[in-house]
Amino acid sequence: MSTTRTPRAPRPATRPNRQAAHRLALLESMLRVRRFEERCVELYSAARIRGFMHLYIGEEAVAVGVNEALTADDAVVSTYREHGHALARGVPAEAIMAEMFGRVTGCSRGRGGSMHLFDAGRRFYGGNAIVGGGLPLAAGLALADRMTERNRVTCCFFGDGAFAEGEFHETANLAALWGLPLLLVCENNLYAMGTALARHQAQTDLALRAAGYGMVSWAVDGMDVFAVEDAARRAAEGVRAGTGPHFLEMRTYRFRAHSMYDSDRYRDKAEIEHWKERDPVEGLARRLREANELTDKARSALEDRLATEIDGAVAAAERAAEEPVEDLLKYVTSPVEASPP
Amino acid sequence: MTATHTRTAVPTAPADRKTTYREAMREALREALRTDERVFLMGEDVGRYGGCFGVSLGLLEEFGPERIRDAPLSESAFVGAGIGAALAGMRPIVEIMTVNFSLLALDQILNNAATLLHMSGGQLPVPIVIRMTTGAGRQLAAQHSHSLEGWYAHIPGLRVLAPATLTDARYMLAPALADPDPVLIFEHGSLYNASGELPADAGPVGIDHAAVRRAGTDVSLITYGGSLPKALAAADDLAGGGISAEVVDLRTLRPLDDATIGDSVARTHRAVVVDEGWRSGSLAAEISARLTEQHFYDLDAPVERVCSAEVPMPYARRLEEAALPQVHGIVAAAHRTVGDPMPASGTDEAKRLPVHREGGLR
């Protein structure tokens, strides 16, 4: 994909104070997503995880970089490819793994599975498996903040596929019209399920189109966590300053198929390999090594720590109880006191 | 000031007061907006226009554009925004012009409002109220006339209300807003101009129970919303023929009040379900099935159904009337349940309810 018309996110006037510790934290966060999902693949193959499962491998820089710009008070609305968003948001690996095992200790008590992770306490609003379906919801969260004068950001992730849905256009219009504090993060991984961007969008420059709604819109290298973080900070600052919704087109790529069921026949191996050369996790690790900020020993210790964390999550999920069948009809409606006739 | 004498208070019964269904709805909205600052009204033309059926007329002046919020013609976005706002602590009332348009927001209503509580394992209740017009009878043809509330009544996670009386129009909104879960309120378009006395003692109503609007012993006419006046007129007609019909107003279409329906049929042993939805897969089908499951041995006759003809609603008045449940059809069905073939002269055209043509989309 090539375009030169889209405005690129400007360099911030002052670069974030990016200490080595911060850079290492970004790497750790991305590696957690990567290793967690690699374990998910094994567990899926062993039929411990069932249902549809969509992996984020290759896109880790987006979730991690954007999350750096958000506070605990902000809200995140996500898609069905949300393991990375949830982990970056701080949802514990254990709660996510238990959810995929369908256990009562899962972050949705086993009722959601891979596609419907929720954590109300962390203001993580899913987990939406209808393409574009989370967008109006995010506008509503932002609207509530606007009406109650809370200075919070609602961040909504969605893919390039959602650009073909009315939901995107209705929401973009509404959000811009009402000046809502909304950060729209489009993860353009070049494929809507198995259909390439050029085969599902009349105009493939998504940031350009979003700009048409009167929103500040930037295209960002979604494989570079620093670029993502910079752009997300600038956009979130703009949102907090009351200048209305901002749109970020994250140009990224998923290294694996759309879902575990997808045989990935619609992409060239060469294309995948080309993008893998820009692996956001290994790319950052390489940069840190070159800057003498990450030794082989430190990398190995980090890997061990993550493996232990994920082992623990899997073991806890294995041990966890399942919701009793008697509770099947729980949470369909809230318990309500009887009202007068 | 010192009282020089005492006056004996003469107790006077508070007077009923004349109002319309539209005004009763507006009063309910006004009360909700005044008593809870989390409440706001959002929808197409609810503000400057005053509501396409005039329900919210004057509210913009009183509460301002933040709380009486005109939305673009984006049903999915503004219904979804209502859901998001509800998640964030607001109490939105979202108005959709007609049930036909609600299909553009069906994804948000079904896939988000109705499911978020369950999918999140109880973490995310969605306290939203969605109001919309339903029903035919105003010659608005197929894309403004359908009765699809039965579809919504199919969906677990939603509560579905159909106020048919002035009291319910006035007092169902408050409990709907107090409900922590999504509540859909269906207002039949032919009821807005209905006028009458709002009883002085009218007060809070529940949203769990059906109501017996007229007691009877021979047959239960089970209905709701815009068909209630027709069922009551049919009961009058039947009384003239010596048949005592009980009229049950469902009021809440989901969850259905099995007890009230069942008690009535246990008394009358016969049932006619009147439902403006299409017969196939209708709410009437559900009620009929439940009566068969739960009251088979109470029944002295097969359950009868009076539904809309299985046709997209036509514009021509004669055809529209023929497509809709009418008084004479209800009367005929009731006669069949008592094994009393309807006398040929029993259908009195003059007794049909007039079709409301006013009060439509302006």
Interface residues (C-beta under 8 A of the other chain):
Chain A: A75 V77 G106 C107 S108 R109 G110 R111 G112 H116 F118 D119 A120 Y125 G126 G127 N128 I130 G133 L135 P136 L137 A138 A139 G140 L141 A142 L143 A144 D145 M147 T148 T154 G166 E167 E170 T171 N173 L174 L177 K330 Y331 V332 T333 S334 V336 A338 S339 P340 P341
Chain B: F40 E66 A71 P72 S74 S76 A77 F78 V79 G80 A81 G82 I83 G84 A85 A86 L87 A88 G89 M90 P92 D107 Q108 N111 N112 L116 L117 H118 M119 S120 G121 G122 Q123 L124 P125 P156 G157 R159 P175 D179 P180 D181 P204 V205 G206 I207 D208 H209 A211
